[in-house]
Amino acid sequence: MTNTTETSSEYQRAFGQKLARLRKVRGWSQEQLALESGLARSYLGGVERGQRNIALLNICRLAETLGVPPSELLNFTD
Amino acid sequence: MTNTTETSSEYQRAFGQKLARLRKVRGWSQEQLALESGLARSYLGGVERGQRNIALLNICRLAETLGVPPSELLNFTD
């Protein structure tokens, strides 16, 4: 184990904050991201609030929609 | 949509290959990665074969076990 271990909910929260940042930089609403990605707005709301354990294929779908590499969505350092 | 769209199974396959590469660089067996991460060896086998839609918390758990940032596991460019 490393000393950078985060709790589960911290990762979900970090992902949600990252997603919301990338969305807002583009001036998009959650509704718009939902329409562009084909994912439900209520689902995206849960993801952004850190309440969802989003899986690989939806992570990659959101990355494609936002025009970033999948790895960027898991880059929590900025 | 971008012109870099990959099919679902391609992402799962890319992830599996990346995970296997990081594991083998460390000289670990699947069994050893299973023991270190607390995930089942059979599950990890399915992930490495691209058969599993692994979710965020398990991605981050594997990243911690391997000592890399979560984003590295989604960096499929190498």
Backbone of each chain as nested JSON, in Angstrom:
{
  "chains": [
    {"id": "A", "residues": [
      {"number": 1, "name": "MET", "atoms": {"N": [0.836, -1.2, 0.0], "CA": [0.0, 0.0, 0.0], "C": [0.878, 1.26, 0.0]}},
      {"number": 2, "name": "THR", "atoms": {"N": [0.373, 2.307, -0.601], "CA": [1.097, 3.57, -0.609], "C": [0.488, 4.472, 0.467]}},
      {"number": 3, "name": "ASN", "atoms": {"N": [1.137, 5.573, 0.702], "CA": [0.58, 6.5, 1.676], "C": [-0.3, 7.553, 0.994]}},
      {"number": 4, "name": "THR", "atoms": {"N": [-0.667, 7.296, -0.249], "CA": [-1.557, 8.226, -0.941], "C": [-2.954, 7.631, -1.08]}},
      {"number": 5, "name": "THR", "atoms": {"N": [-3.192, 6.563, -0.367], "CA": [-4.489, 5.906, -0.433], "C": [-5.62, 6.887, -0.126]}},
      {"number": 6, "name": "GLU", "atoms": {"N": [-6.599, 6.886, -1.013], "CA": [-7.772, 7.725, -0.768], "C": [-8.965, 6.823, -0.525]}},
      {"number": 7, "name": "THR", "atoms": {"N": [-9.953, 7.302, 0.147], "CA": [-11.152, 6.49, 0.319], "C": [-11.91, 6.443, -0.994]}},
      {"number": 8, "name": "SER", "atoms": {"N": [-12.761, 5.446, -1.106], "CA": [-13.563, 5.262, -2.317], "C": [-14.279, 6.54, -2.7]}},
      {"number": 9, "name": "SER", "atoms": {"N": [-14.947, 7.136, -1.726], "CA": [-15.773, 8.29, -2.059], "C": [-14.922, 9.473, -2.499]}},
      {"number": 10, "name": "GLU", "atoms": {"N": [-13.668, 9.513, -2.04], "CA": [-12.798, 10.608, -2.494], "C": [-12.503, 10.495, -3.987]}},
      {"number": 11, "name": "TYR", "atoms": {"N": [-12.28, 9.28, -4.465], "CA": [-12.053, 9.094, -5.901], "C": [-13.294, 9.46, -6.696]}},
      {"number": 12, "name": "GLN", "atoms": {"N": [-14.457, 9.028, -6.214], "CA": [-15.681, 9.356, -6.938], "C": [-15.893, 10.871, -6.951]}},
      {"number": 13, "name": "ARG", "atoms": {"N": [-15.571, 11.513, -5.814], "CA": [-15.728, 12.967, -5.741], "C": [-14.737, 13.662, -6.669]}},
      {"number": 14, "name": "ALA", "atoms": {"N": [-13.489, 13.181, -6.655], "CA": [-12.463, 13.785, -7.521], "C": [-12.862, 13.662, -8.989]}},
      {"number": 15, "name": "PHE", "atoms": {"N": [-13.39, 12.493, -9.354], "CA": [-13.815, 12.307, -10.746], "C": [-14.956, 13.261, -11.091]}},
      {"number": 16, "name": "GLY", "atoms": {"N": [-15.917, 13.363, -10.19], "CA": [-17.063, 14.237, -10.439], "C": [-16.655, 15.685, -10.617]}},
      {"number": 17, "name": "GLN", "atoms": {"N": [-15.703, 16.128, -9.776], "CA": [-15.239, 17.508, -9.878], "C": [-14.491, 17.738, -11.18]}},
      {"number": 18, "name": "LYS", "atoms": {"N": [-13.702, 16.738, -11.573], "CA": [-12.95, 16.845, -12.828], "C": [-13.905, 16.925, -14.016]}},
      {"number": 19, "name": "LEU", "atoms": {"N": [-14.907, 16.047, -14.013], "CA": [-15.886, 16.055, -15.106], "C": [-16.606, 17.401, -15.188]}},
      {"number": 20, "name": "ALA", "atoms": {"N": [-17.018, 17.899, -14.028], "CA": [-17.741, 19.177, -14.01], "C": [-16.849, 20.313, -14.527]}},
      {"number": 21, "name": "ARG", "atoms": {"N": [-15.56, 20.28, -14.156], "CA": [-14.622, 21.313, -14.631], "C": [-14.515, 21.289, -16.149]}},
      {"number": 22, "name": "LEU", "atoms": {"N": [-14.3, 20.087, -16.702], "CA": [-14.135, 19.971, -18.16], "C": [-15.416, 20.397, -18.886]}},
      {"number": 23, "name": "ARG", "atoms": {"N": [-16.55, 20.062, -18.299], "CA": [-17.829, 20.458, -18.903], "C": [-18.0, 21.983, -18.897]}},
      {"number": 24, "name": "LYS", "atoms": {"N": [-17.719, 22.596, -17.741], "CA": [-17.956, 24.04, -17.602], "C": [-16.991, 24.863, -18.454]}},
      {"number": 25, "name": "VAL", "atoms": {"N": [-15.746, 24.364, -18.598], "CA": [-14.779, 25.05, -19.456], "C": [-15.343, 25.195, -20.866]}},
      {"number": 26, "name": "ARG", "atoms": {"N": [-16.153, 24.215, -21.278], "CA": [-16.761, 24.259, -22.613], "C": [-18.072, 25.05, -22.63]}},
      {"number": 27, "name": "GLY", "atoms": {"N": [-18.475, 25.531, -21.445], "CA": [-19.718, 26.302, -21.369], "C": [-20.961, 25.445, -21.522]}},
      {"number": 28, "name": "TRP", "atoms": {"N": [-20.822, 24.146, -21.27], "CA": [-21.941, 23.223, -21.425], "C": [-22.716, 23.047, -20.127]}},
      {"number": 29, "name": "SER", "atoms": {"N": [-24.033, 22.9, -20.243], "CA": [-24.866, 22.48, -19.119], "C": [-24.793, 20.958, -19.002]}},
      {"number": 30, "name": "GLN", "atoms": {"N": [-25.252, 20.428, -17.851], "CA": [-25.351, 18.976, -17.717], "C": [-26.279, 18.416, -18.801]}},
      {"number": 31, "name": "GLU", "atoms": {"N": [-27.325, 19.162, -19.089], "CA": [-28.285, 18.734, -20.123], "C": [-27.598, 18.582, -21.473]}},
      {"number": 32, "name": "GLN", "atoms": {"N": [-26.734, 19.536, -21.785], "CA": [-26.036, 19.504, -23.063], "C": [-25.058, 18.331, -23.123]}},
      {"number": 33, "name": "LEU", "atoms": {"N": [-24.337, 18.104, -22.017], "CA": [-23.413, 16.958, -21.97], "C": [-24.191, 15.657, -22.112]}},
      {"number": 34, "name": "ALA", "atoms": {"N": [-25.368, 15.612, -21.492], "CA": [-26.214, 14.422, -21.591], "C": [-26.619, 14.179, -23.05]}},
      {"number": 35, "name": "LEU", "atoms": {"N": [-27.059, 15.238, -23.719], "CA": [-27.483, 15.092, -25.111], "C": [-26.327, 14.652, -26.003]}},
      {"number": 36, "name": "GLU", "atoms": {"N": [-25.153, 15.252, -25.786], "CA": [-24.0, 14.945, -26.64], "C": [-23.46, 13.535, -26.401]}},
      {"number": 37, "name": "SER", "atoms": {"N": [-23.533, 13.076, -25.139], "CA": [-22.925, 11.784, -24.792], "C": [-23.915, 10.628, -24.879]}},
      {"number": 38, "name": "GLY", "atoms": {"N": [-25.201, 10.956, -24.837], "CA": [-26.204, 9.89, -24.825], "C": [-26.437, 9.308, -23.441]}},
      {"number": 39, "name": "LEU", "atoms": {"N": [-25.804, 9.878, -22.419], "CA": [-26.024, 9.424, -21.033], "C": [-27.115, 10.284, -20.401]}},
      {"number": 40, "name": "ALA", "atoms": {"N": [-27.836, 9.718, -19.455], "CA": [-28.947, 10.445, -18.837], "C": [-28.435, 11.602, -17.98]}},
      {"number": 41, "name": "ARG", "atoms": {"N": [-29.156, 12.713, -18.003], "CA": [-28.74, 13.877, -17.219], "C": [-28.718, 13.547, -15.729]}},
      {"number": 42, "name": "SER", "atoms": {"N": [-29.696, 12.778, -15.269], "CA": [-29.747, 12.432, -13.842], "C": [-28.541, 11.564, -13.454]}},
      {"number": 43, "name": "TYR", "atoms": {"N": [-28.127, 10.7, -14.363], "CA": [-26.933, 9.883, -14.128], "C": [-25.693, 10.773, -14.036]}},
      {"number": 44, "name": "LEU", "atoms": {"N": [-25.562, 11.696, -14.986], "CA": [-24.408, 12.603, -14.986], "C": [-24.392, 13.46, -13.728]}},
      {"number": 45, "name": "GLY", "atoms": {"N": [-25.574, 13.865, -13.258], "CA": [-25.645, 14.629, -12.011], "C": [-25.081, 13.824, -10.848]}},
      {"number": 46, "name": "GLY", "atoms": {"N": [-25.456, 12.558, -10.783], "CA": [-24.931, 11.676, -9.732], "C": [-23.437, 11.493, -9.829]}},
      {"number": 47, "name": "VAL", "atoms": {"N": [-22.925, 11.362, -11.061], "CA": [-21.478, 11.225, -11.259], "C": [-20.768, 12.49, -10.769]}},
      {"number": 48, "name": "GLU", "atoms": {"N": [-21.274, 13.658, -11.154], "CA": [-20.611, 14.914, -10.767], "C": [-20.669, 15.144, -9.258]}},
      {"number": 49, "name": "ARG", "atoms": {"N": [-21.694, 14.602, -8.616], "CA": [-21.772, 14.726, -7.157], "C": [-20.951, 13.658, -6.433]}},
      {"number": 50, "name": "GLY", "atoms": {"N": [-20.274, 12.797, -7.188], "CA": [-19.418, 11.77, -6.577], "C": [-20.19, 10.597, -6.013]}},
      {"number": 51, "name": "GLN", "atoms": {"N": [-21.41, 10.391, -6.514], "CA": [-22.27, 9.335, -5.966], "C": [-22.263, 8.073, -6.808]}},
      {"number": 52, "name": "ARG", "atoms": {"N": [-21.54, 8.085, -7.936], "CA": [-21.583, 6.956, -8.858], "C": [-20.194, 6.384, -9.093]}},
      {"number": 53, "name": "ASN", "atoms": {"N": [-20.124, 5.072, -9.146], "CA": [-18.875, 4.375, -9.449], "C": [-18.855, 4.101, -10.961]}},
      {"number": 54, "name": "ILE", "atoms": {"N": [-18.605, 5.144, -11.717], "CA": [-18.71, 5.084, -13.183], "C": [-17.705, 4.081, -13.763]}},
      {"number": 55, "name": "ALA", "atoms": {"N": [-18.13, 3.351, -14.774], "CA": [-17.275, 2.301, -15.343], "C": [-16.556, 2.775, -16.603]}},
      {"number": 56, "name": "LEU", "atoms": {"N": [-15.565, 1.969, -16.987], "CA": [-14.632, 2.318, -18.067], "C": [-15.316, 2.826, -19.332]}},
      {"number": 57, "name": "LEU", "atoms": {"N": [-16.326, 2.108, -19.817], "CA": [-16.902, 2.486, -21.111], "C": [-17.598, 3.841, -21.048]}},
      {"number": 58, "name": "ASN", "atoms": {"N": [-18.23, 4.154, -19.927], "CA": [-18.847, 5.48, -19.805], "C": [-17.792, 6.567, -19.61]}},
      {"number": 59, "name": "ILE", "atoms": {"N": [-16.699, 6.234, -18.904], "CA": [-15.584, 7.196, -18.79], "C": [-15.069, 7.54, -20.191]}},
      {"number": 60, "name": "CYS", "atoms": {"N": [-14.871, 6.511, -21.019], "CA": [-14.325, 6.732, -22.359], "C": [-15.331, 7.444, -23.26]}},
      {"number": 61, "name": "ARG", "atoms": {"N": [-16.608, 7.164, -23.068], "CA": [-17.636, 7.848, -23.845], "C": [-17.641, 9.341, -23.517]}},
      {"number": 62, "name": "LEU", "atoms": {"N": [-17.529, 9.666, -22.226], "CA": [-17.487, 11.079, -21.826], "C": [-16.219, 11.754, -22.348]}},
      {"number": 63, "name": "ALA", "atoms": {"N": [-15.104, 11.026, -22.317], "CA": [-13.85, 11.598, -22.824], "C": [-13.986, 11.929, -24.308]}},
      {"number": 64, "name": "GLU", "atoms": {"N": [-14.568, 11.01, -25.08], "CA": [-14.77, 11.279, -26.51], "C": [-15.665, 12.489, -26.705]}},
      {"number": 65, "name": "THR", "atoms": {"N": [-16.744, 12.56, -25.925], "CA": [-17.678, 13.676, -26.046], "C": [-16.989, 15.007, -25.757]}},
      {"number": 66, "name": "LEU", "atoms": {"N": [-16.107, 15.003, -24.749], "CA": [-15.416, 16.222, -24.344], "C": [-14.169, 16.479, -25.187]}},
      {"number": 67, "name": "GLY", "atoms": {"N": [-13.776, 15.506, -26.001], "CA": [-12.61, 15.69, -26.864], "C": [-11.291, 15.637, -26.127]}},
      {"number": 68, "name": "VAL", "atoms": {"N": [-11.234, 14.837, -25.072], "CA": [-9.975, 14.667, -24.326], "C": [-9.634, 13.173, -24.291]}},
      {"number": 69, "name": "PRO", "atoms": {"N": [-8.35, 12.832, -24.067], "CA": [-8.02, 11.415, -23.915], "C": [-8.63, 10.878, -22.625]}},
      {"number": 70, "name": "PRO", "atoms": {"N": [-8.994, 9.592, -22.593], "CA": [-9.588, 9.019, -21.384], "C": [-8.747, 9.299, -20.131]}},
      {"number": 71, "name": "SER", "atoms": {"N": [-7.424, 9.279, -20.272], "CA": [-6.551, 9.478, -19.103], "C": [-6.779, 10.846, -18.464]}},
      {"number": 72, "name": "GLU", "atoms": {"N": [-7.172, 11.848, -19.281], "CA": [-7.355, 13.201, -18.737], "C": [-8.487, 13.241, -17.71]}},
      {"number": 73, "name": "LEU", "atoms": {"N": [-9.502, 12.41, -17.889], "CA": [-10.618, 12.388, -16.937], "C": [-10.193, 11.817, -15.586]}},
      {"number": 74, "name": "LEU", "atoms": {"N": [-9.095, 11.062, -15.569], "CA": [-8.597, 10.501, -14.305], "C": [-7.374, 11.266, -13.792]}},
      {"number": 75, "name": "ASN", "atoms": {"N": [-7.077, 12.382, -14.435], "CA": [-5.995, 13.235, -13.966], "C": [-6.575, 14.225, -12.957]}},
      {"number": 76, "name": "PHE", "atoms": {"N": [-6.397, 13.908, -11.682], "CA": [-7.034, 14.684, -10.611], "C": [-6.098, 15.723, -10.015]}},
      {"number": 77, "name": "THR", "atoms": {"N": [-4.948, 15.964, -10.664], "CA": [-3.927, 16.799, -10.032], "C": [-4.147, 18.285, -10.274]}},
      {"number": 78, "name": "ASP", "atoms": {"N": [-4.983, 18.64, -11.257], "CA": [-5.177, 20.075, -11.523], "C": [-6.397, 20.61, -10.788]}}
    ]},
    {"id": "B", "residues": [
      {"number": 1, "name": "MET", "atoms": {"N": [-19.114, 14.079, -32.289], "CA": [-18.255, 12.896, -32.216], "C": [-16.9, 13.19, -32.852]}},
      {"number": 2, "name": "THR", "atoms": {"N": [-15.887, 12.536, -32.359], "CA": [-14.558, 12.694, -32.933], "C": [-14.31, 11.546, -33.906]}},
      {"number": 3, "name": "ASN", "atoms": {"N": [-13.227, 11.615, -34.633], "CA": [-12.904, 10.516, -35.53], "C": [-11.97, 9.509, -34.868]}},
      {"number": 4, "name": "THR", "atoms": {"N": [-11.86, 9.594, -33.548], "CA": [-11.031, 8.629, -32.817], "C": [-11.917, 7.659, -32.048]}},
      {"number": 5, "name": "THR", "atoms": {"N": [-13.205, 7.664, -32.364], "CA": [-14.138, 6.779, -31.672], "C": [-13.689, 5.322, -31.778]}},
      {"number": 6, "name": "GLU", "atoms": {"N": [-13.625, 4.661, -30.646], "CA": [-13.298, 3.244, -30.635], "C": [-14.54, 2.48, -30.172]}},
      {"number": 7, "name": "THR", "atoms": {"N": [-14.633, 1.219, -30.539], "CA": [-15.752, 0.427, -30.051], "C": [-15.525, 0.119, -28.582]}},
      {"number": 8, "name": "SER", "atoms": {"N": [-16.605, -0.245, -27.914], "CA": [-16.539, -0.565, -26.492], "C": [-15.468, -1.592, -26.207]}},
      {"number": 9, "name": "SER", "atoms": {"N": [-15.476, -2.674, -26.98], "CA": [-14.548, -3.756, -26.674], "C": [-13.107, -3.322, -26.889]}},
      {"number": 10, "name": "GLU", "atoms": {"N": [-12.887, -2.365, -27.79], "CA": [-11.517, -1.875, -27.983], "C": [-10.999, -1.189, -26.726]}},
      {"number": 11, "name": "TYR", "atoms": {"N": [-11.835, -0.414, -26.075], "CA": [-11.402, 0.232, -24.83], "C": [-11.127, -0.809, -23.75]}},
      {"number": 12, "name": "GLN", "atoms": {"N": [-12.006, -1.785, -23.642], "CA": [-11.785, -2.818, -22.626], "C": [-10.505, -3.587, -22.925]}},
      {"number": 13, "name": "ARG", "atoms": {"N": [-10.268, -3.845, -24.219], "CA": [-9.053, -4.557, -24.598], "C": [-7.813, -3.707, -24.325]}},
      {"number": 14, "name": "ALA", "atoms": {"N": [-7.9, -2.419, -24.656], "CA": [-6.764, -1.522, -24.42], "C": [-6.444, -1.449, -22.93]}},
      {"number": 15, "name": "PHE", "atoms": {"N": [-7.486, -1.381, -22.116], "CA": [-7.257, -1.327, -20.674], "C": [-6.594, -2.611, -20.183]}},
      {"number": 16, "name": "GLY", "atoms": {"N": [-7.112, -3.743, -20.663], "CA": [-6.56, -5.034, -20.242], "C": [-5.097, -5.179, -20.606]}},
      {"number": 17, "name": "GLN", "atoms": {"N": [-4.749, -4.726, -21.814], "CA": [-3.356, -4.821, -22.251], "C": [-2.464, -3.898, -21.418]}},
      {"number": 18, "name": "LYS", "atoms": {"N": [-2.994, -2.714, -21.115], "CA": [-2.22, -1.769, -20.297], "C": [-1.974, -2.341, -18.91]}},
      {"number": 19, "name": "LEU", "atoms": {"N": [-3.022, -2.891, -18.302], "CA": [-2.889, -3.477, -16.971], "C": [-1.87, -4.615, -16.987]}},
      {"number": 20, "name": "ALA", "atoms": {"N": [-1.956, -5.485, -17.99], "CA": [-1.026, -6.614, -18.073], "C": [0.408, -6.119, -18.226]}},
      {"number": 21, "name": "ARG", "atoms": {"N": [0.592, -5.054, -19.04], "CA": [1.941, -4.504, -19.224], "C": [2.513, -3.997, -17.909]}},
      {"number": 22, "name": "LEU", "atoms": {"N": [1.728, -3.213, -17.18], "CA": [2.212, -2.654, -15.912], "C": [2.499, -3.76, -14.904]}},
      {"number": 23, "name": "ARG", "atoms": {"N": [1.666, -4.795, -14.907], "CA": [1.879, -5.923, -14.0], "C": [3.187, -6.657, -14.339]}},
      {"number": 24, "name": "LYS", "atoms": {"N": [3.381, -6.941, -15.633], "CA": [4.543, -7.743, -16.042], "C": [5.856, -6.988, -15.857]}},
      {"number": 25, "name": "VAL", "atoms": {"N": [5.815, -5.666, -16.061], "CA": [7.018, -4.85, -15.829], "C": [7.506, -5.045, -14.399]}},
      {"number": 26, "name": "ARG", "atoms": {"N": [6.559, -5.278, -13.487], "CA": [6.926, -5.489, -12.082], "C": [7.279, -6.952, -11.788]}},
      {"number": 27, "name": "GLY", "atoms": {"N": [7.137, -7.804, -12.815], "CA": [7.44, -9.217, -12.625], "C": [6.403, -9.943, -11.79]}},
      {"number": 28, "name": "TRP", "atoms": {"N": [5.194, -9.396, -11.743], "CA": [4.131, -9.993, -10.927], "C": [3.284, -10.946, -11.761]}},
      {"number": 29, "name": "SER", "atoms": {"N": [2.827, -12.015, -11.138], "CA": [1.809, -12.884, -11.724], "C": [0.432, -12.262, -11.461]}},
      {"number": 30, "name": "GLN", "atoms": {"N": [-0.589, -12.762, -12.178], "CA": [-1.958, -12.326, -11.885], "C": [-2.308, -12.649, -10.437]}},
      {"number": 31, "name": "GLU", "atoms": {"N": [-1.837, -13.793, -9.979], "CA": [-2.092, -14.215, -8.602], "C": [-1.524, -13.201, -7.605]}},
      {"number": 32, "name": "GLN", "atoms": {"N": [-0.322, -12.721, -7.903], "CA": [0.323, -11.759, -7.008], "C": [-0.43, -10.42, -7.014]}},
      {"number": 33, "name": "LEU", "atoms": {"N": [-0.827, -9.984, -8.2], "CA": [-1.609, -8.738, -8.288], "C": [-2.931, -8.893, -7.545]}},
      {"number": 34, "name": "ALA", "atoms": {"N": [-3.524, -10.072, -7.643], "CA": [-4.783, -10.339, -6.934], "C": [-4.569, -10.224, -5.422]}},
      {"number": 35, "name": "LEU", "atoms": {"N": [-3.516, -10.842, -4.941], "CA": [-3.238, -10.809, -3.506], "C": [-2.971, -9.388, -3.021]}},
      {"number": 36, "name": "GLU", "atoms": {"N": [-2.203, -8.636, -3.803], "CA": [-1.831, -7.274, -3.394], "C": [-3.015, -6.314, -3.445]}},
      {"number": 37, "name": "SER", "atoms": {"N": [-3.905, -6.532, -4.419], "CA": [-5.016, -5.586, -4.621], "C": [-6.28, -5.984, -3.878]}},
      {"number": 38, "name": "GLY", "atoms": {"N": [-6.365, -7.262, -3.523], "CA": [-7.595, -7.733, -2.896], "C": [-8.69, -8.072, -3.886]}},
      {"number": 39, "name": "LEU", "atoms": {"N": [-8.384, -7.998, -5.175], "CA": [-9.361, -8.376, -6.209], "C": [-9.137, -9.836, -6.595]}},
      {"number": 40, "name": "ALA", "atoms": {"N": [-10.194, -10.512, -7.023], "CA": [-10.091, -11.934, -7.357], "C": [-9.24, -12.144, -8.615]}},
      {"number": 41, "name": "ARG", "atoms": {"N": [-8.426, -13.213, -8.61], "CA": [-7.583, -13.487, -9.766], "C": [-8.434, -13.721, -11.016]}},
      {"number": 42, "name": "SER", "atoms": {"N": [-9.556, -14.401, -10.87], "CA": [-10.41, -14.68, -12.028], "C": [-10.986, -13.379, -12.608]}},
      {"number": 43, "name": "TYR", "atoms": {"N": [-11.305, -12.447, -11.726], "CA": [-11.79, -11.138, -12.177], "C": [-10.68, -10.399, -12.938]}},
      {"number": 44, "name": "LEU", "atoms": {"N": [-9.473, -10.398, -12.377], "CA": [-8.351, -9.722, -13.037], "C": [-8.052, -10.368, -14.393]}},
      {"number": 45, "name": "GLY", "atoms": {"N": [-8.195, -11.683, -14.479], "CA": [-8.0, -12.361, -15.757], "C": [-8.987, -11.849, -16.796]}},
      {"number": 46, "name": "GLY", "atoms": {"N": [-10.24, -11.712, -16.394], "CA": [-11.264, -11.191, -17.299], "C": [-10.978, -9.759, -17.717]}},
      {"number": 47, "name": "VAL", "atoms": {"N": [-10.501, -8.954, -16.773], "CA": [-10.149, -7.562, -17.089], "C": [-9.008, -7.544, -18.105]}},
      {"number": 48, "name": "GLU", "atoms": {"N": [-7.976, -8.349, -17.883], "CA": [-6.819, -8.335, -18.795], "C": [-7.186, -8.862, -20.177]}},
      {"number": 49, "name": "ARG", "atoms": {"N": [-8.187, -9.718, -20.256], "CA": [-8.646, -10.219, -21.558], "C": [-9.646, -9.259, -22.227]}},
      {"number": 50, "name": "GLY", "atoms": {"N": [-9.938, -8.138, -21.581], "CA": [-10.84, -7.15, -22.182], "C": [-12.304, -7.529, -22.089]}},
      {"number": 51, "name": "GLN", "atoms": {"N": [-12.629, -8.384, -21.148], "CA": [-13.999, -8.886, -21.033], "C": [-14.798, -8.167, -19.954]}},
      {"number": 52, "name": "ARG", "atoms": {"N": [-14.165, -7.258, -19.221], "CA": [-14.832, -6.616, -18.087], "C": [-14.869, -5.108, -18.25]}},
      {"number": 53, "name": "ASN", "atoms": {"N": [-15.996, -4.529, -17.894], "CA": [-16.158, -3.079, -17.9], "C": [-15.835, -2.561, -16.49]}},
      {"number": 54, "name": "ILE", "atoms": {"N": [-14.562, -2.554, -16.18], "CA": [-14.098, -2.244, -14.814], "C": [-14.492, -0.824, -14.407]}},
      {"number": 55, "name": "ALA", "atoms": {"N": [-14.889, -0.664, -13.158], "CA": [-15.366, 0.648, -12.703], "C": [-14.276, 1.428, -11.969]}},
      {"number": 56, "name": "LEU", "atoms": {"N": [-14.578, 2.716, -11.777], "CA": [-13.609, 3.687, -11.253], "C": [-12.884, 3.216, -9.998]}},
      {"number": 57, "name": "LEU", "atoms": {"N": [-13.628, 2.711, -9.015], "CA": [-12.973, 2.397, -7.745], "C": [-11.986, 1.245, -7.89]}},
      {"number": 58, "name": "ASN", "atoms": {"N": [-12.299, 0.274, -8.739], "CA": [-11.337, -0.809, -8.962], "C": [-10.149, -0.347, -9.806]}},
      {"number": 59, "name": "ILE", "atoms": {"N": [-10.39, 0.555, -10.752], "CA": [-9.279, 1.145, -11.517], "C": [-8.313, 1.832, -10.542]}},
      {"number": 60, "name": "CYS", "atoms": {"N": [-8.867, 2.616, -9.618], "CA": [-8.022, 3.367, -8.686], "C": [-7.33, 2.435, -7.686]}},
      {"number": 61, "name": "ARG", "atoms": {"N": [-8.005, 1.345, -7.315], "CA": [-7.407, 0.377, -6.409], "C": [-6.199, -0.287, -7.077]}},
      {"number": 62, "name": "LEU", "atoms": {"N": [-6.343, -0.637, -8.356], "CA": [-5.232, -1.251, -9.094], "C": [-4.093, -0.246, -9.276]}},
      {"number": 63, "name": "ALA", "atoms": {"N": [-4.434, 1.008, -9.531], "CA": [-3.398, 2.032, -9.683], "C": [-2.589, 2.17, -8.393]}},
      {"number": 64, "name": "GLU", "atoms": {"N": [-3.275, 2.195, -7.257], "CA": [-2.572, 2.279, -5.975], "C": [-1.674, 1.068, -5.778]}},
      {"number": 65, "name": "THR", "atoms": {"N": [-2.205, -0.119, -6.094], "CA": [-1.432, -1.346, -5.922], "C": [-0.17, -1.314, -6.78]}},
      {"number": 66, "name": "LEU", "atoms": {"N": [-0.296, -0.793, -8.009], "CA": [0.827, -0.753, -8.944], "C": [1.71, 0.476, -8.729]}},
      {"number": 67, "name": "GLY", "atoms": {"N": [1.252, 1.407, -7.896], "CA": [2.059, 2.588, -7.598], "C": [2.111, 3.592, -8.735]}},
      {"number": 68, "name": "VAL", "atoms": {"N": [1.025, 3.686, -9.49], "CA": [0.947, 4.674, -10.565], "C": [-0.29, 5.543, -10.344]}},
      {"number": 69, "name": "PRO", "atoms": {"N": [-0.322, 6.751, -10.916], "CA": [-1.536, 7.554, -10.818], "C": [-2.66, 6.879, -11.603]}},
      {"number": 70, "name": "PRO", "atoms": {"N": [-3.918, 7.054, -11.171], "CA": [-5.036, 6.438, -11.886], "C": [-5.024, 6.753, -13.387]}},
      {"number": 71, "name": "SER", "atoms": {"N": [-4.622, 7.961, -13.753], "CA": [-4.624, 8.353, -15.171], "C": [-3.714, 7.459, -16.001]}},
      {"number": 72, "name": "GLU", "atoms": {"N": [-2.635, 6.938, -15.385], "CA": [-1.692, 6.113, -16.155], "C": [-2.364, 4.837, -16.673]}},
      {"number": 73, "name": "LEU", "atoms": {"N": [-3.292, 4.303, -15.907], "CA": [-3.976, 3.076, -16.342], "C": [-4.875, 3.336, -17.554]}},
      {"number": 74, "name": "LEU", "atoms": {"N": [-5.257, 4.592, -17.776], "CA": [-6.075, 4.929, -18.95], "C": [-5.255, 5.58, -20.063]}},
      {"number": 75, "name": "ASN", "atoms": {"N": [-3.942, 5.567, -19.889], "CA": [-3.054, 6.074, -20.938], "C": [-2.711, 4.921, -21.876]}},
      {"number": 76, "name": "PHE", "atoms": {"N": [-3.422, 4.868, -22.991], "CA": [-3.304, 3.724, -23.905], "C": [-2.341, 4.009, -25.053]}},
      {"number": 77, "name": "THR", "atoms": {"N": [-1.579, 5.106, -24.983], "CA": [-0.797, 5.526, -26.134], "C": [0.549, 4.827, -26.222]}},
      {"number": 78, "name": "ASP", "atoms": {"N": [0.986, 4.199, -25.136], "CA": [2.296, 3.535, -25.193], "C": [2.158, 2.07, -25.539]}}
    ]}
  ]
}
